[in-house]
Amino acid sequence: MVIPTPAAGVTAPKVGFVSLGCPKALVDSEQILTQLRAEGYQTAKSYDGADLVIVNTCGFIDAAVQESLDAIGEALAENGKVIVTGCLGAKKDAAGDDIITKVHPKVLAVTGPHAVTEVMESVHLHLPKPHDPFIDLVPDHGVKLTPKHYAYLKISEGCNHRCSFCIIPSMRGDLVSRRIDEVLLEAENLFKAGVKELLVISQDTSAYGVDVKFRTGFWNGRPIKTHMTQLVEALGQLARQHDAWVRLHYVYPYPHVDQAIPFMGDGHVLPYLDIPMQHAHPDVLKRMKRPASGEKNLERILNWRKMNPDLTIRSTFIAGFPGETEAEFEYLLDFLKEAQIDRLGCFAYSPVEGATANELANPVPEEVREERRARVMLLQEDISAKRLQAKVGKTLRVLVDEVGPREAIGRSAADAPEIDGVVHIKRPLVPGKQKLAVGQFADVVITKADAHDLWANPV
Ligand code: SF4
């Protein structure tokens, strides 16, 4: 695509952008940046060079709130014209007042998350858009903040659940699924632009389409349901055409997830499921008000592994949730021993302002929460080390993320970017062996493992 230059005499206004928070917030940032580009705004790399700054905030835990408030303070001090968006924008303090405007009354505007239109309205008000019909700088795949070879694909916004430790639904609202044709078109454009790994994200990927009663849409002239399994099948076909990967995040273990496992057979939909389980004991799950808490997770995991022995399961857990007894905690440890989760994160429970779990009886003292978290991580280190050790001697396909003078860094099907381990690939290369380039696949033989990472030689 030829990128036209602005007409002579037109100076595009510059917007600085600070993006904080999770991958879902990152996608919001990308959509705002795409819209800014579409309208002819430029982005500035420093506060100095910007005519206005947008800060996309996170409000999930107290540390994130503070980081967001500090970022807004810095942008105000360095630039002065600041628009705030994101999760913290929707958060109120105990008195019901907006947290942001109370601390930083000089901000120009505040919106909640997923508010591209409102953010753009504020930008138009405070930094009028340039009038140049030749400025249309948006590539078909939009503006991406991730490296060129992988991208997040957000399929829905919001969540219909009300987990007692979570305030996301109060900030992001109920589930709103994107149209399936739009999602698939975005995926196709990303693949065409060179993306080799697409990471499907949402608050609850398994629930995709529930809000629109699995409405039938059309893709390539064929009917297709707004449903997780049909989406996964279609994404797999696109990935195969472009020799790329699709990775599924935030999948709740509803029965229909079983139908997605066969699509993982040819390695384009990766045999990888990120299932945030949070606990194993039924009573704790009930207190957490978790979706799919009645499902038999252990049985389901063992069955999936039978269907695809290469399946990697990632999950997160909370230790020391209010009311968690030692027996309930030990039940979790026993579950982990049996389930043999490949990739696991464990957090000590931390109260989030506004969450109903704060009202639950028998809160667990902080040192016990921390101690239980450490016990989970100790057990997991052992499980992870053994599971990774079993890969030594195998040949795996990796996607190369970095190439340095001594080694390249890649990720296998079992490694999502940022959250899982990596594969260290030895360099310099022996002549005749594969060349390693960022954003390309390579086959490697695993030579060593620890509890997190693998080491390998190129084939
Ligand atoms: S499923 Fe639960 S934890 Fe996840 S966003 Fe919805 S309410 Fe929050």
Residues whose N, C-alpha, C, O or C-beta is under 5 A from the ligand:
A	BS01	SF4	C159 H161 R162 C163 C166 I168 Q203
